[in-house]
Amino acid sequence: MIKDSSRFESTYLKEKAIIEKKLSGLLKNNNPKSLYEPCSYILNSEGKRIRALLVLLSAQAAGGRFKDVYNAAIAVEILHNFTLIHDDIMDNADKRRGLPTLHIKYDLSTAILAGDNLIAVAYQNLLKDCKSNDRRVVEAFTKGIIEICEGQSLDKEFEVRKEVSIKEYMKMIEKKTAALAKMCCSIGSQISGGSKKEIKALEIYGLNLGIAFQLQDDMLDIVGDEKEFGKKVGGDLMEGKKTYLFLRALEKARGKDKSDLIKVIRKKGIKKNQISKYRNIYIKLGVIEEVKQLVEKYTDKALKAVNKIDNAGSLKWLAFTLLKRSK
Amino acid sequence: MIKDSSRFESTYLKEKAIIEKKLSGLLKNNNPKSLYEPCSYILNSEGKRIRALLVLLSAQAAGGRFKDVYNAAIAVEILHNFTLIHDDIMDNADKRRGLPTLHIKYDLSTAILAGDNLIAVAYQNLLKDCKSNDRRVVEAFTKGIIEICEGQSLDKEFEVRKEVSIKEYMKMIEKKTAALAKMCCSIGSQISGGSKKEIKALEIYGLNLGIAFQLQDDMLDIVGDEKEFGKKVGGDLMEGKKTYLFLRALEKARGKDKSDLIKVIRKKGIKKNQISKYRNIYIKLGVIEEVKQLVEKYTDKALKAVNKIDNAGSLKWLAFTLLKRSK
């Protein structure tokens, strides 16, 4: 579907390695160790580094060079890791990418502080790549953080609320996940001196890609391959999360299916042996198919946004690759 | 001792009221409420607003106007409030300024998120006052946050360490408290277009004032008036905190005094009825008198730094006023 697919993939792998090397060296010699060891621990843990890649590829699409935005790319990756640390505390998560989460490996205070510090370290790195257009770039970065906090706050609020509309859910993932992808594209293209039109197009790309990514994540939670996906299949249902799939199923269900779904809310989750029952309800109601189509719809929107941009080949490749991912 | 003392005081009170009005209106209409109500709760709680004042007075000393740095003044106050929220979690504190702390009034997740969000809201406000010199101002602001995190990390580390040197303690308070005061003076004077020399002088003023302030705080904990001071007298001893007073007493003590002091470390604090015993040890060893002299020494350094600056009258007044404070 995409020409030069293997070339784009090798660029991704090469740049991912560069980003990881920069991240692992970044805070190595900083003191006090009680603060910087945990910061390095999370920065060194494995990740797809998609957000850093979005900064690099948006810079390229706006006519810029990777080497002028590496610090900004690192900044968004650091910011993403701050959210992981604090989200893991809020979600009581013990493990992340197979390793103990920060508040488990160290303690609560250390994890809170490491997250706080990473926000500032992210700004510090971003500023290294800012030139004349500092203010708008820092503003976009700051707006991104605020939206992440607002999104996370809605997510926590939805956990305890009885009713959540699909519109509200979409607003939440737009803020919690998609706003950061949008911000990555925004700062990458802005630092590279992209035109207003290019910046806008790349922002639309990032936002829609982010929404598609999150909906896909919701879907893979129930139909994904446990080994490939790397997360427990059915985890969202076990935790009673009100995902798009769940909310849409609740809307469409009647009779026993409906009362079974309401039970998930009332009991704040289900047991592992009930997952296949609920998967069958989802399949019967056609919500998995619906979400698949939605993922395609948002991916198409992302692709369409950058259609008139010359150097957007790798961004298109990324969208196709994420769409067919199983992890 | 200071001419025009009452004029300076009325300026302080007037500006404090302006800052509080701005702070109370700032996030009033923001959504989601689950995030912004707790943010407003802390911003509306009482405070001396000294950090905001430092921004204003440093701008004035550098030849600028208050009205050009109000947003920056609000930014440092917001930043200070972020540190209060997260520090209260780490210290397991139930009350702050007579009110329930955020994680008690709401919950842990809400408090973590509100603090995170306030960091970004602080940047958002700072940026409103940035013009051509954005980058250096944002850099100074960012460096301030990193130093606060490093200082807090050292503070937590010292709680569990058996031995802490006075030099290490001084480094800790320099980062945890004084770096923010220095940053306030730095950004106030930079935004106002102060000369390099003026900026440097005001930074030295802020740093030394911050150190004096913290040492005074340590001292008031043991000799302060409970009602006026607003905090429990002897609280540091009860929590087994290794303050300057404590570390210096440990250095000077011999025999039973020494073993009594070592008990504070071993038992991680003392009972309320033992406070006067330890106060007497401090008095006998002369450490309270020593700290008083240190507070004066650092205040003098602060005053000397701004001696050649024309418009520094109010900064001098502030240093004198803080020096004689009992709360």
Chai-1 contact restraints between the chains, C-beta under 6 A:
chainA,res_idxA,chainB,res_idxB,connection_type,confidence,min_distance_angstrom,max_distance_angstrom,comment,restraint_id
A,P32,B,S153,contact,1.0,0.0,6.0,A-B,restraint_1
A,P32,B,L154,contact,1.0,0.0,6.0,A-B,restraint_2
A,S34,B,S153,contact,1.0,0.0,6.0,A-B,restraint_3
A,S34,B,E157,contact,1.0,0.0,6.0,A-B,restraint_4
A,L35,B,E150,contact,1.0,0.0,6.0,A-B,restraint_5
A,L35,B,S153,contact,1.0,0.0,6.0,A-B,restraint_6
A,H86,B,I112,contact,1.0,0.0,6.0,A-B,restraint_7
A,M90,B,S109,contact,1.0,0.0,6.0,A-B,restraint_8
A,S109,B,M90,contact,1.0,0.0,6.0,A-B,restraint_9
A,S109,B,K156,contact,1.0,0.0,6.0,A-B,restraint_10
A,I112,B,H86,contact,1.0,0.0,6.0,A-B,restraint_11
A,L113,B,C149,contact,1.0,0.0,6.0,A-B,restraint_12
A,L113,B,Q152,contact,1.0,0.0,6.0,A-B,restraint_13
A,L113,B,S153,contact,1.0,0.0,6.0,A-B,restraint_14
A,D116,B,C149,contact,1.0,0.0,6.0,A-B,restraint_15
A,N117,B,C149,contact,1.0,0.0,6.0,A-B,restraint_16
A,I119,B,I119,contact,1.0,0.0,6.0,A-B,restraint_17
A,A120,B,T142,contact,1.0,0.0,6.0,A-B,restraint_18
A,A120,B,I145,contact,1.0,0.0,6.0,A-B,restraint_19
A,A120,B,I146,contact,1.0,0.0,6.0,A-B,restraint_20
A,Y123,B,T142,contact,1.0,0.0,6.0,A-B,restraint_21
A,Q124,B,T142,contact,1.0,0.0,6.0,A-B,restraint_22
A,L127,B,E139,contact,1.0,0.0,6.0,A-B,restraint_23
A,C130,B,R135,contact,1.0,0.0,6.0,A-B,restraint_24
A,D134,B,D134,contact,1.0,0.0,6.0,A-B,restraint_25
A,D134,B,R135,contact,1.0,0.0,6.0,A-B,restraint_26
A,R135,B,C130,contact,1.0,0.0,6.0,A-B,restraint_27
A,R135,B,D134,contact,1.0,0.0,6.0,A-B,restraint_28
A,V138,B,V138,contact,1.0,0.0,6.0,A-B,restraint_29
A,E139,B,L127,contact,1.0,0.0,6.0,A-B,restraint_30
A,T142,B,A120,contact,1.0,0.0,6.0,A-B,restraint_31
A,T142,B,Y123,contact,1.0,0.0,6.0,A-B,restraint_32
A,T142,B,Q124,contact,1.0,0.0,6.0,A-B,restraint_33
A,I145,B,A120,contact,1.0,0.0,6.0,A-B,restraint_34
A,I146,B,A120,contact,1.0,0.0,6.0,A-B,restraint_35
A,C149,B,L113,contact,1.0,0.0,6.0,A-B,restraint_36
A,C149,B,D116,contact,1.0,0.0,6.0,A-B,restraint_37
A,C149,B,N117,contact,1.0,0.0,6.0,A-B,restraint_38
A,E150,B,L35,contact,1.0,0.0,6.0,A-B,restraint_39
A,Q152,B,L113,contact,1.0,0.0,6.0,A-B,restraint_40
A,S153,B,P32,contact,1.0,0.0,6.0,A-B,restraint_41
A,S153,B,S34,contact,1.0,0.0,6.0,A-B,restraint_42
A,S153,B,L35,contact,1.0,0.0,6.0,A-B,restraint_43
A,S153,B,L113,contact,1.0,0.0,6.0,A-B,restraint_44
A,L154,B,P32,contact,1.0,0.0,6.0,A-B,restraint_45
A,K156,B,S109,contact,1.0,0.0,6.0,A-B,restraint_46
A,E157,B,S34,contact,1.0,0.0,6.0,A-B,restraint_47
